[in-house]
Amino acid sequence: MNQESIMLAGTVAAFLAALVSILDKLLSLQGRLHSAKEQKEELAAERSRAEPSTRAYRPKSRVFYVSSYLLLYEVTVIVAAGNLLNYLGLVLSLRLESILYLDMTGTALAAFLLGPWWGAFVALLSNSLVNWLLYPEPGADVIIFPWSLVNMTGGLFWGFMARRAAFRKYLRTGRTAAFSHVRYLLMFGVLGAFVVSVPGTFVQAALSEQTVFALNPEVAHTLERMIAEKQAAIQSYLGALLGVTWGDNLGWFILNWLQNALRYIPDKTISVAIALAVLKYGFPLFERELIHGGPDKHRIRDTRVAPLLLACLYVPSFNMLLLTEQYAGDQYWLLWSAPWLIIVGGLVALWRWGPSENAVRQACLSRYERYYRALKPIEREPSNEFCRRLMFATLIVSAFFALCLPILLVDFSRVAFNFFCVVYGFLLAVHLIRVVIAQNLSIERADE
C-alpha cells in the first residue's frame, strides 16, 4: 500500500471520525438532558463535601464504563500528547536545521507515565505512521521507517528506568538538589544515548550510512584521521582474537557506536528534560496517579494489552522492512526481527508474573473514582463548556466542508487529508491544553 492510498484511507477515516465525534456529542447532550436530577444530587453532595454515595457511583463502576473512561481520559490523552510532541520536535529540528532531533520527547513522556510498552507503542505509532505521513521532505519512507527500532528502544529503556524507586523519589519533592537533576540527565539522557545508539548503529549498517558530524573542516579532518587510526588499531587487535572478518566488523561497529552515542547525547538529554518538564507542569494529576500511585502508593502495573497492541502495530512495519530491498531485509532480517523477541518475551513475562485481572480492575476503578472527583467540578465550569461547544461547532463545520471538497477540488484526497490534519491537529492541541489546565486546577484545589 503506497502513501497515496493511505492518505485516501486517512481522509475517509478522518471524515468518519468527525461524524462519530458529532454523534457522540449529541448523545452526551441527550444524556445530560435526561440526567438533570442525578446531576443535581451529585452537585449537592459535592457542595456538602460528603463522601459520594454508592448510588451515585454504582452505574459508573461497571467494567466497560470504567475502561472506556480511562481509555479516553488517560491513555488516549497521553498517547496523543506523545505523538504531538514527537512530530513538533521533528518539524522544528528540520526547519531550524538543528543538531537536535527532539522526535523522541513524546516517547519519553509516554514511557514515564504509562511504562515501557506504551512508550514503545507511542514511538512506533509516531515513527511508522504520523511522521511518515506528515514528513515535510521527500523520501520519508527511507528516512523514517528503519529508525523505528531506535525510537522503540528509547521508549523501552526510559519506561523501565522510570519504574525504579529512585525516579519516584526524585519527582516526589519540588526542592530537589542540583546533583539529583544532573544525575537524572546523566542516567536518562547520556546513558539513554549510549543505549539507543546500539540499534542505531545496526540500522546505519543496514542502510550503508556513515556517521556525519557538522564540524569545522579542519576539526573534521583531524577527527576523521584519529578515528581511522583508532579503528585500524581496534580491528587489528580484534582480528587477532576473533579473525579478520569478525575483527573488522566489530571494530567498525564499536567506533560507529561511540560516534553515534556522542551525536545522540545532546538530543536525548534535552528530550528527557523537556518531557519531564511537560510531565511536571502539564500533567500533575497523571504524575500523582500513574507514577506515585495515588493515596495507596501502588503504581500502575503493565498488562498484556500494550505488548499486544505493539505487536499489531509492528506487523506492517516489519513486512516493509523485511521485503523492501533498500532496507537490506535479506541480510539484516535478524535486526528487523529483534522486536519480536522483546514483544514475545514481554508477553510471556506478563502472563506469568503480571497482575491478575481482579487487581487490574480494582486499580482502574480506584483511579477512575479519583479522576472523577478531581475533574468533574472543573468540567462544569463555564470556560470549559465554552471551549467544548466551540470544538463541537468546529467539528460540524469541518465535516460540512469536507463534503464540498470533492466538488471543488481535483486532488481531493491530499487536500482533504491535509485539511483534516490541520483541523484535528489544532483541536487536539486545544483539547490537550484543556486537560493541562483542568489537571493543574484540580491539584491546586486539592492542596487548598
Rosetta blueprint (number, residue, H / E / L):
1 M L
2 N L
3 Q H
4 E H
5 S H
6 I H
7 M H
8 L H
9 A H
10 G H
11 T H
12 V H
13 A H
14 A H
15 F H
16 L H
17 A H
18 A H
19 L H
20 V H
21 S H
22 I H
23 L H
24 D H
25 K H
26 L H
27 L H
28 S H
29 L H
30 Q H
31 G H
32 R H
33 L H
34 H H
35 S L
36 A H
37 K H
38 E H
39 Q H
40 K H
41 E H
42 E H
43 L H
44 A H
45 A H
46 E H
47 R H
48 S L
49 R L
50 A L
51 E L
52 P L
53 S L
54 T H
55 R H
56 A H
57 Y H
58 R H
59 P H
60 K H
61 S L
62 R L
63 V H
64 F H
65 Y H
66 V H
67 S H
68 S H
69 Y H
70 L H
71 L H
72 L H
73 Y H
74 E H
75 V H
76 T H
77 V H
78 I H
79 V H
80 A H
81 A H
82 G H
83 N H
84 L H
85 L H
86 N H
87 Y H
88 L H
89 G H
90 L H
91 V H
92 L H
93 S H
94 L H
95 R H
96 L H
97 E L
98 S L
99 I L
100 L L
101 Y L
102 L L
103 D L
104 M L
105 T H
106 G H
107 T H
108 A H
109 L H
110 A H
111 A H
112 F H
113 L H
114 L H
115 G L
116 P H
117 W H
118 W H
119 G H
120 A H
121 F H
122 V H
123 A H
124 L H
125 L H
126 S H
127 N H
128 S H
129 L H
130 V H
131 N H
132 W H
133 L H
134 L H
135 Y L
136 P L
137 E L
138 P L
139 G L
140 A H
141 D H
142 V H
143 I H
144 I H
145 F H
146 P H
147 W H
148 S H
149 L H
150 V H
151 N H
152 M H
153 T H
154 G H
155 G H
156 L H
157 F H
158 W H
159 G H
160 F H
161 M H
162 A H
163 R L
164 R L
165 A H
166 A H
167 F H
168 R H
169 K H
170 Y H
171 L H
172 R H
173 T L
174 G L
175 R L
176 T L
177 A L
178 A H
179 F H
180 S H
181 H H
182 V H
183 R H
184 Y H
185 L H
186 L H
187 M H
188 F H
189 G H
190 V H
191 L H
192 G H
193 A H
194 F H
195 V H
196 V H
197 S H
198 V H
199 P H
200 G H
201 T H
202 F H
203 V H
204 Q H
205 A H
206 A H
207 L L
208 S L
209 E L
210 Q L
211 T L
212 V L
213 F L
214 A L
215 L L
216 N L
217 P H
218 E H
219 V H
220 A H
221 H H
222 T H
223 L H
224 E H
225 R H
226 M H
227 I H
228 A H
229 E H
230 K H
231 Q H
232 A H
233 A H
234 I H
235 Q H
236 S H
237 Y H
238 L H
239 G H
240 A H
241 L H
242 L H
243 G L
244 V H
245 T H
246 W H
247 G H
248 D H
249 N H
250 L H
251 G H
252 W H
253 F H
254 I H
255 L H
256 N H
257 W H
258 L H
259 Q H
260 N H
261 A H
262 L H
263 R H
264 Y H
265 I H
266 P H
267 D H
268 K H
269 T H
270 I H
271 S H
272 V H
273 A H
274 I H
275 A H
276 L H
277 A H
278 V H
279 L H
280 K H
281 Y H
282 G H
283 F L
284 P H
285 L H
286 F H
287 E H
288 R H
289 E H
290 L H
291 I H
292 H L
293 G L
294 G H
295 P H
296 D H
297 K L
298 H L
299 R L
300 I L
301 R L
302 D L
303 T L
304 R L
305 V H
306 A H
307 P H
308 L H
309 L H
310 L H
311 A H
312 C H
313 L H
314 Y H
315 V H
316 P H
317 S H
318 F H
319 N H
320 M H
321 L H
322 L H
323 L H
324 T L
325 E H
326 Q H
327 Y H
328 A L
329 G L
330 D L
331 Q L
332 Y L
333 W H
334 L H
335 L H
336 W H
337 S H
338 A H
339 P H
340 W H
341 L H
342 I H
343 I H
344 V H
345 G H
346 G H
347 L H
348 V H
349 A H
350 L H
351 W H
352 R H
353 W H
354 G L
355 P L
356 S L
357 E H
358 N H
359 A H
360 V H
361 R H
362 Q H
363 A H
364 C H
365 L H
366 S H
367 R H
368 Y H
369 E H
370 R H
371 Y H
372 Y H
373 R H
374 A H
375 L H
376 K H
377 P H
378 I H
379 E H
380 R L
381 E L
382 P H
383 S H
384 N H
385 E H
386 F H
387 C H
388 R H
389 R H
390 L H
391 M H
392 F H
393 A H
394 T H
395 L H
396 I H
397 V H
398 S H
399 A H
400 F H
401 F H
402 A H
403 L H
404 C H
405 L H
406 P H
407 I H
408 L H
409 L L
410 V L
411 D L
412 F H
413 S H
414 R H
415 V H
416 A H
417 F H
418 N H
419 F H
420 F H
421 C H
422 V H
423 V H
424 Y H
425 G H
426 F H
427 L H
428 L H
429 A H
430 V H
431 H H
432 L H
433 I H
434 R H
435 V H
436 V H
437 I H
438 A H
439 Q H
440 N H
441 L H
442 S H
443 I H
444 E H
445 R H
446 A H
447 D H
448 E L
